[in-house]
Amino acid sequence: MMAESEARIKKPTAKTPPKQALPPQILQFPEDMKILAGEKVEILCKFSGAPPINCTWLKFRKPIQEGSADISIESSDSSSKLTISSGQQEHCGCYTIELRNSFGLRQAALNLTIVDKPDPPAKVPAASDIRRSSLTLSWYGPTYDGGSAVQSYNLEIWDSVEKQWKHLVSCNSTSYNVQNLLPERQYKFRVRAQNIYGVGEPSAESEPVTVGLVADDETPDEAEEEDEDSEKEPDYRDVTIRTDMKVKELYDVEERLGTGKFGQVFKLVEKATKKVWAGKFIKAYSAKEKENVRQEIGIMNSLHHPKLVQCIDAFEGKSDIVMVLEMYVKFHFLLVSH
């Protein structure tokens, strides 16, 4: 009888699980982060739950390998911290922490964006319409805008007499008419892009150029030549957005020309004609975003002019719209719109 009573006493009465048998719970984890290039990045996760808790950090769903020169991970029974000693563009992405113990699994994720000054404007600035004391300089936008739209361009000038670079002017477009140049000097130019985070490094230098070979006052023969050129109008098209095929069916997608807040611009080669175009790949997830792009294409259909970039084709997918546009030296227009 006594043995039976003792057995009853020793029998657990657990109607609820013991407090220790808890899956991981995330107590603290940051929202999406935007960090200036070169600064330290610290992503701290605090958690609770029954030990032991195994912590795994992932980037784009792939485990992050400890021991690299710029990334370190410190974990304890209640927290884990991932540290990047100097945030750079290659560190951008989606970071996930995975917490696992015997009773369950928990995850948390954030997007890390490294912002910076813009890259240098691509390639070499080009001089055109060179006259007695003036010329027109044109250049490319940067291949990467630093994660923020380019606000202006700073134009710098060098001449063969003073032989030093000087700030000439700031402007918002990718071309500028330079005035008051002297014929006995050679000039070179370079350009820097600026966003809210600062002024980027300069572009490559332009080829040396000398003014004074053509008068500023245009002759009748020149005017006649320009009239003949203006008669050669581009191949204007009224574009209807294709939903029944993909851009890669009609065009070869080649190197990336630039990146902006809206998406990316790639070089396209039309398979049928081998003509070269620019493909503006616009991120458009919602119906409103797609409608905004459709309106832009509608406006471009109505604005046919030799000095305006023309849209010649368009494709709509599940999460983007691709605009096929004329390839211009001034393709910065493609990067900053939207």
Secondary structure, DSSP 8 states (H G I E B T S, - for coil): -HHHHHHHHHS---SS--TT----EEEE----EEEETTS-EEEEEEEESSS--EEEEEETTEE--TT-SSEEEEE-SSEEEEEESS--GGG-EEEEEEEEETTEEEEEEEEEEEE-S---BSS--EEES--SS-EEEE---BSB-TTS---EEEEEEEETTT-S-EEEEEESSSEEEE-S--TTSEEEEEEEEEETTEE---------EE--SS-SS--HHHHHHHHHHHTS---------B-SS-HHHHEEEEEEEEE-SSEEEEEEEETTT--EEEEEEEE--SHHHHHHHHHHHHHHHH---TTS--EEEEEE-SSEEEEEEE--TTTHHHHH--
